[in-house]
Amino acid sequence: MYFLKNSSELSVTGTNLSIGVKFPSSVYMRYKGNIYSFIINPKLAVTIIVLLLFVLMTQFFSDSSEKIIYVQAPIAVNYNGQEPTLDEFIEDFGIEIENPNVIQTAVVPVKPVNHLSSYREEKLNNVSSYIDRFQIERQLIVTEFLINNKITRVDQLEDDQLLLLNQKIGGLFQEFILDQMNAPPHVYSFFTSSVPLRKIETALMEQARYHVPASITLAQAALETGYGKRVIGNNYFGVKDKSKRTVPITTTEYYTKEEYKRNKGIVVSAKKVKKGNRVLYKCTVRDSFAEYKSPWESFRAHSLFLNKQKRYAPLFTQGRDYIAWANMIGSTKYGGVGYATSPLYGELLRKIIKRYHLDLLDY
């Protein structure tokens, strides 16, 4: 038990053992009648205590970028139990996991080679092109968000964090890609204007949530509307109104002979054309198109349309390969899934994406 013998002595006593302190300079121990005393220099004791407190405070308030950062990473990239460098971590997060929903995860330490700012400078010093700079900056930002939120995929981010990430990537794309090329003013405005919608950020959000490549979404919106010149009813993707409740508008379709006969009721004029080894009817038609309350609703409807229609399911086996998507999304007459009837649809999408480097957004 504890008791204070007098104003200068405190002791703890047991059956065979007691320990005591005689203030201010000695400690003693009594064991089975034998007494052992230790003389303490009060100034030295105070100095040691102050030094210990200083070390603890330094560790507590030290720069977190010097510490090992722990993140959740797939077992498949567990580095055989070794601590990866930041270089390895960034590179390996580009791998594709066949079924990320069932793969187990483990906490893997990521040890930065330096301060993140120093690392960024070191990487960018050797960059020779704006495209390379954008790719490095984009991957650094993505990695930073993954580490800070302790996740392995961007689609696991909360909406506010995902929006913030995509705003940063959209800003980088404008700075390092669009601002460096001689794009026509109406094209530049289509991709960068915030009125009526920030299209790049929206396409990136849809990509994360519904897995439609941002390059495909943006190229389709550009192609279907002539870079924003022909937007009717906030419809950016040429989606038809099967109920026929909207006012018909004039458009061009390419039909086979059978399709021409089946759609003759909406055909205004028709002309036979030869495309490759096929004879098609290039028709001017009056048809009804869907209307939306806002441009954002059109982008979301486009994502849902592709996700819910069974005929578009093969598109999602292509990952982020925009060439495969463009080749497959077009006319059924040429092996596509039939989003559009034009035999040139896929080729036009590829040209838009390649010209404006939209595939750099497919991360």
VEXDREN-2710 file (C-alpha; in Angstrom, 1 decimal):
% VEXDREN-2710
k/r/px/py/pz
1/MET/0.0/0.0/0.0
2/TYR/1.0/3.7/-0.4
3/PHE/1.5/6.0/2.5
4/LEU/3.3/9.2/3.2
5/LYS/5.6/8.8/6.2
6/ASN/6.3/12.5/6.6
7/SER/6.6/15.6/4.4
8/SER/9.8/14.4/2.8
9/GLU/9.3/10.6/2.4
10/LEU/6.9/8.5/0.3
11/SER/7.0/4.7/0.3
12/VAL/5.3/1.7/-1.2
13/THR/5.3/-1.4/1.1
14/GLY/4.5/-5.0/0.5
15/THR/5.0/-8.3/2.4
16/ASN/8.8/-8.6/1.8
17/LEU/9.4/-5.5/-0.3
18/SER/9.1/-1.8/0.1
19/ILE/10.2/1.1/-2.2
20/GLY/10.5/4.6/-1.0
21/VAL/11.6/8.1/-2.1
22/LYS/13.3/10.6/0.3
23/PHE/12.9/14.0/-1.2
24/PRO/14.7/15.5/-2.8
25/SER/17.8/13.3/-3.5
26/SER/17.5/9.6/-2.8
27/VAL/15.6/6.4/-3.6
28/TYR/15.7/3.3/-1.5
29/MET/14.5/-0.3/-1.6
30/ARG/14.0/-2.6/1.4
31/TYR/13.9/-6.3/0.6
32/LYS/13.7/-8.9/3.4
33/GLY/15.2/-6.5/5.8
34/ASN/18.1/-5.4/3.6
35/ILE/18.1/-1.7/2.5
36/TYR/19.5/-0.5/-0.8
37/SER/19.8/3.3/-1.3
38/PHE/20.4/5.3/-4.5
39/ILE/21.5/8.9/-4.5
40/ILE/19.9/11.1/-7.3
41/ASN/21.1/14.4/-8.5
42/PRO/17.9/16.5/-8.7
43/LYS/19.2/18.8/-11.5
44/LEU/20.2/15.7/-13.6
45/ALA/16.7/14.2/-13.1
46/VAL/15.0/17.3/-14.3
47/THR/17.3/17.6/-17.3
48/ILE/16.6/14.0/-18.3
49/ILE/12.8/14.5/-18.0
50/VAL/13.0/17.7/-20.1
51/LEU/15.0/15.9/-22.8
52/LEU/12.5/13.0/-22.9
53/LEU/9.6/15.5/-23.3
54/PHE/11.4/17.3/-26.1
55/VAL/12.0/14.1/-28.0
56/LEU/8.3/13.1/-27.6
57/MET/7.1/16.5/-28.7
58/THR/9.5/16.5/-31.7
59/GLN/8.2/13.1/-32.9
60/PHE/4.6/14.2/-32.4
61/PHE/4.8/17.4/-34.4
62/SER/7.3/16.2/-37.1
63/ASP/6.4/16.4/-40.8
64/SER/4.1/13.6/-41.7
65/SER/5.6/13.3/-45.1
66/GLU/8.7/11.8/-43.6
67/LYS/6.7/9.0/-41.9
68/ILE/5.7/5.7/-43.4
69/ILE/2.2/5.9/-44.8
70/TYR/-0.1/2.9/-44.5
71/VAL/-2.7/2.3/-47.2
72/GLN/-5.0/-0.6/-48.1
73/ALA/-3.7/-2.3/-51.2
74/PRO/-4.6/-5.6/-53.0
75/ILE/-2.8/-8.8/-51.9
76/ALA/-1.9/-9.2/-55.5
77/VAL/0.5/-6.3/-55.2
78/ASN/1.7/-7.0/-51.7
79/TYR/5.3/-6.7/-52.9
80/ASN/6.2/-10.1/-51.2
81/GLY/6.1/-8.4/-47.9
82/GLN/8.6/-5.7/-48.8
83/GLU/8.0/-2.0/-48.3
84/PRO/7.5/-0.4/-51.8
85/THR/8.8/3.0/-52.7
86/LEU/6.5/5.7/-53.9
87/ASP/7.7/5.0/-57.4
88/GLU/6.6/1.3/-57.2
89/PHE/3.3/2.2/-55.6
90/ILE/2.4/4.7/-58.3
91/GLU/3.4/2.4/-61.1
92/ASP/1.6/-0.6/-59.6
93/PHE/-1.7/1.2/-59.0
94/GLY/-2.0/1.2/-62.8
95/ILE/-2.6/-2.6/-62.9
96/GLU/-6.0/-4.0/-63.8
97/ILE/-7.6/-6.3/-61.3
98/GLU/-10.1/-8.8/-62.9
99/ASN/-12.6/-8.8/-60.0
100/PRO/-11.8/-6.0/-57.5
101/ASN/-15.1/-6.8/-55.6
102/VAL/-13.9/-10.1/-54.3
103/ILE/-10.1/-9.7/-54.0
104/GLN/-8.8/-9.6/-50.5
105/THR/-6.9/-6.5/-49.2
106/ALA/-4.2/-5.9/-46.7
107/VAL/-2.5/-2.9/-45.2
108/VAL/0.8/-2.3/-47.1
109/PRO/3.3/0.4/-45.9
110/VAL/4.3/2.9/-48.5
111/LYS/7.6/4.6/-47.7
112/PRO/8.1/7.9/-49.6
113/VAL/11.6/8.4/-51.1
114/ASN/11.4/12.0/-50.1
115/HIS/8.9/14.8/-49.5
116/LEU/6.1/14.6/-52.0
117/SER/6.9/18.1/-53.3
118/SER/10.6/17.1/-53.8
119/TYR/9.5/13.9/-55.5
120/ARG/7.2/15.8/-57.9
121/GLU/10.0/18.3/-58.8
122/GLU/12.4/15.4/-59.4
123/LYS/10.0/13.7/-61.7
124/LEU/9.0/16.8/-63.7
125/ASN/12.6/18.0/-64.2
126/ASN/13.1/15.4/-66.8
127/VAL/9.8/15.9/-68.6
128/SER/10.1/17.0/-72.3
129/SER/6.4/17.3/-73.3
130/TYR/3.2/18.7/-71.9
131/ILE/1.5/15.3/-72.4
132/ASP/4.1/13.6/-70.2
133/ARG/3.8/16.4/-67.6
134/PHE/0.0/16.0/-67.5
135/GLN/0.3/12.2/-67.1
136/ILE/2.8/12.5/-64.2
137/GLU/0.8/15.2/-62.5
138/ARG/-2.5/13.3/-62.9
139/GLN/-1.0/10.1/-61.4
140/LEU/0.5/12.0/-58.5
141/ILE/-2.8/13.6/-57.7
142/VAL/-4.7/10.2/-58.0
143/THR/-2.1/8.5/-55.8
144/GLU/-2.3/11.3/-53.2
145/PHE/-6.1/10.9/-53.0
146/LEU/-5.8/7.1/-52.7
147/ILE/-3.3/7.4/-49.8
148/ASN/-5.1/10.2/-48.0
149/ASN/-8.5/8.3/-48.1
150/LYS/-6.9/4.8/-47.5
151/ILE/-8.6/3.3/-50.6
152/THR/-7.4/1.3/-53.6
153/ARG/-9.7/2.6/-56.4
154/VAL/-11.1/6.1/-57.2
155/ASP/-14.7/4.7/-57.4
156/GLN/-14.4/4.1/-53.6
157/LEU/-14.1/7.9/-53.0
158/GLU/-17.0/9.8/-51.4
159/ASP/-18.8/12.1/-53.9
160/ASP/-17.2/15.3/-52.5
161/GLN/-13.7/13.8/-52.7
162/LEU/-14.3/12.4/-56.2
163/LEU/-15.5/15.7/-57.4
164/LEU/-12.5/17.5/-56.0
165/LEU/-10.2/15.0/-57.6
166/ASN/-11.9/15.4/-61.0
167/GLN/-11.8/19.2/-60.8
168/LYS/-8.1/19.0/-60.3
169/ILE/-7.6/16.6/-63.2
170/GLY/-9.9/18.7/-65.4
171/GLY/-7.8/21.8/-64.6
172/LEU/-4.6/20.0/-65.4
173/PHE/-6.1/18.8/-68.7
174/GLN/-7.0/22.4/-69.7
175/GLU/-3.6/23.8/-68.6
176/PHE/-1.3/21.2/-70.1
177/ILE/-3.3/19.9/-73.1
178/LEU/-6.1/22.2/-74.4
179/ASP/-4.2/25.4/-73.7
180/GLN/-1.1/24.1/-75.6
181/MET/-2.9/23.2/-78.9
182/ASN/-4.4/25.4/-81.5
183/ALA/-8.0/24.2/-81.1
184/PRO/-10.8/26.2/-82.8
185/PRO/-12.5/28.6/-80.4
186/HIS/-15.9/26.8/-80.4
187/VAL/-14.1/23.4/-79.7
188/TYR/-12.0/25.0/-76.8
189/SER/-15.2/26.6/-75.4
190/PHE/-17.1/23.3/-75.6
191/PHE/-14.6/21.4/-73.5
192/THR/-13.7/24.2/-71.1
193/SER/-16.7/26.3/-70.5
194/SER/-18.6/25.9/-67.2
195/VAL/-21.9/27.0/-68.8
196/PRO/-24.2/25.2/-68.9
197/LEU/-22.0/22.3/-67.6
198/ARG/-18.4/21.4/-66.8
199/LYS/-18.3/18.6/-69.3
200/ILE/-14.8/17.2/-68.5
201/GLU/-15.5/17.0/-64.8
202/THR/-19.0/15.5/-65.5
203/ALA/-17.5/12.9/-67.9
204/LEU/-14.9/12.0/-65.3
205/MET/-17.6/11.5/-62.6
206/GLU/-19.6/9.3/-64.9
207/GLN/-16.5/7.3/-65.7
208/ALA/-15.8/6.6/-62.1
209/ARG/-19.4/5.7/-61.3
210/TYR/-20.5/3.9/-64.5
211/HIS/-17.3/2.9/-66.2
212/VAL/-17.9/4.6/-69.5
213/PRO/-14.5/6.0/-70.7
214/ALA/-14.5/9.8/-70.3
215/SER/-13.0/10.1/-73.8
216/ILE/-16.0/8.3/-75.3
217/THR/-18.5/10.4/-73.4
218/LEU/-16.9/13.6/-74.5
219/ALA/-16.3/12.6/-78.1
220/GLN/-20.0/11.4/-78.4
221/ALA/-21.3/14.7/-77.0
222/ALA/-19.0/16.7/-79.3
223/LEU/-20.0/14.6/-82.4
224/GLU/-23.8/14.5/-81.7
225/THR/-24.0/18.2/-81.0
226/GLY/-21.4/19.7/-83.3
227/TYR/-19.3/20.8/-80.3
228/GLY/-22.4/22.3/-78.7
229/LYS/-23.8/24.1/-81.7
230/ARG/-26.9/21.8/-82.0
231/VAL/-28.3/21.0/-78.5
232/ILE/-32.1/20.5/-78.5
233/GLY/-33.8/19.7/-75.2
234/ASN/-30.5/19.4/-73.4
235/ASN/-29.9/16.2/-75.3
236/TYR/-26.2/15.8/-75.9
237/PHE/-26.1/12.2/-77.1
238/GLY/-28.8/11.8/-79.8
239/VAL/-30.9/9.6/-77.6
240/LYS/-34.3/8.9/-79.3
241/ASP/-37.7/9.3/-77.6
242/LYS/-39.4/5.9/-78.2
243/SER/-42.7/7.3/-76.9
244/LYS/-42.8/9.9/-79.7
245/ARG/-44.0/12.6/-77.3
246/THR/-41.4/15.2/-78.3
247/VAL/-41.6/17.4/-81.4
248/PRO/-39.8/15.6/-84.3
249/ILE/-36.6/17.1/-85.7
250/THR/-34.7/16.4/-88.9
251/THR/-31.7/14.2/-88.9
252/THR/-29.7/11.8/-91.1
253/GLU/-29.8/8.0/-90.8
254/TYR/-28.2/5.2/-92.8
255/TYR/-30.5/2.3/-93.5
256/THR/-30.3/-1.1/-95.2
257/LYS/-33.1/-1.8/-97.6
258/GLU/-35.1/-3.6/-94.9
259/GLU/-34.6/-0.8/-92.4
260/TYR/-35.6/1.7/-95.0
261/LYS/-38.9/-0.1/-95.6
262/ARG/-39.5/-0.4/-91.9
263/ASN/-38.9/3.3/-91.2
264/LYS/-40.5/4.7/-94.3
265/GLY/-43.1/6.6/-92.2
266/ILE/-40.4/9.0/-90.9
267/VAL/-38.3/9.2/-94.0
268/VAL/-38.4/12.6/-95.8
269/SER/-36.0/11.8/-98.6
270/ALA/-33.6/8.9/-99.4
271/LYS/-30.6/8.4/-101.6
272/LYS/-28.7/5.1/-102.4
273/VAL/-25.0/5.3/-101.4
274/LYS/-22.2/2.7/-101.5
275/LYS/-20.2/2.2/-98.4
276/GLY/-17.5/-0.4/-98.9
277/ASN/-19.2/-3.5/-100.4
278/ARG/-22.6/-2.5/-99.1
279/VAL/-25.5/-0.4/-100.6
280/LEU/-27.2/1.7/-98.1
281/TYR/-30.0/4.3/-98.0
282/LYS/-28.8/7.7/-96.8
283/CYS/-32.1/9.1/-95.5
284/THR/-33.3/12.4/-94.2
285/VAL/-35.8/11.6/-91.5
286/ARG/-38.1/13.3/-89.0
287/ASP/-37.8/11.6/-85.6
288/SER/-38.4/12.3/-81.9
289/PHE/-35.5/12.8/-79.5
290/ALA/-35.5/12.7/-75.7
291/GLU/-35.6/15.9/-73.7
292/TYR/-33.9/16.5/-70.3
293/LYS/-34.4/19.1/-67.6
294/SER/-30.6/19.9/-67.6
295/PRO/-27.4/18.9/-69.4
296/TRP/-26.3/16.9/-66.4
297/GLU/-29.4/14.7/-66.7
298/SER/-28.4/14.0/-70.3
299/PHE/-25.0/12.9/-69.3
300/ARG/-26.4/10.7/-66.5
301/ALA/-29.0/9.2/-68.8
302/HIS/-26.3/8.4/-71.4
303/SER/-24.4/6.4/-68.7
304/LEU/-27.5/4.6/-67.6
305/PHE/-28.6/3.9/-71.2
306/LEU/-25.3/2.2/-72.0
307/ASN/-25.3/0.3/-68.6
308/LYS/-28.8/-1.0/-68.7
309/GLN/-29.2/-2.0/-72.4
310/LYS/-28.1/-5.6/-72.9
311/ARG/-26.8/-5.0/-76.4
312/TYR/-24.2/-2.6/-75.0
313/ALA/-22.8/-5.0/-72.5
314/PRO/-19.9/-6.1/-74.8
315/LEU/-18.6/-2.5/-74.6
316/PHE/-17.8/-2.9/-70.9
317/THR/-15.5/-5.9/-71.6
318/GLN/-13.1/-3.4/-73.3
319/GLY/-12.0/-1.6/-70.1
320/ARG/-10.7/1.9/-70.9
321/ASP/-9.6/1.0/-74.5
322/TYR/-11.2/3.9/-76.4
323/ILE/-10.3/2.4/-79.8
324/ALA/-12.2/-0.8/-79.0
325/TRP/-15.1/1.2/-77.7
326/ALA/-15.3/3.4/-80.8
327/ASN/-15.0/0.4/-83.1
328/MET/-17.7/-1.5/-81.3
329/ILE/-20.2/1.2/-80.5
330/GLY/-21.2/2.0/-84.1
331/SER/-23.5/0.5/-86.7
332/THR/-24.6/-3.1/-86.5
333/LYS/-24.0/-3.3/-90.2
334/TYR/-20.3/-3.2/-89.5
335/GLY/-20.2/-5.4/-86.5
336/GLY/-21.0/-2.8/-83.9
337/VAL/-23.7/-2.8/-81.1
338/GLY/-25.8/-0.2/-82.9
339/TYR/-25.6/3.1/-81.0
340/ALA/-25.7/4.9/-84.4
341/THR/-26.5/4.0/-88.0
342/SER/-23.7/5.9/-89.6
343/PRO/-20.9/3.6/-90.9
344/LEU/-18.4/6.4/-90.1
345/TYR/-19.5/6.8/-86.4
346/GLY/-16.7/4.9/-84.8
347/GLU/-14.1/6.5/-87.1
348/LEU/-15.3/10.0/-86.3
349/LEU/-15.1/9.3/-82.5
350/ARG/-11.6/8.0/-82.8
351/LYS/-10.5/11.1/-84.7
352/ILE/-12.0/13.5/-82.1
353/ILE/-10.4/11.6/-79.3
354/LYS/-7.0/11.4/-80.9
355/ARG/-6.9/15.0/-82.1
356/TYR/-7.7/16.5/-78.6
357/HIS/-6.0/13.7/-76.6
358/LEU/-9.2/12.9/-74.7
359/ASP/-7.9/9.4/-74.0
360/LEU/-5.6/11.0/-71.4
361/LEU/-8.7/11.4/-69.2
362/ASP/-9.3/7.6/-69.2
363/TYR/-7.6/6.8/-66.0
END
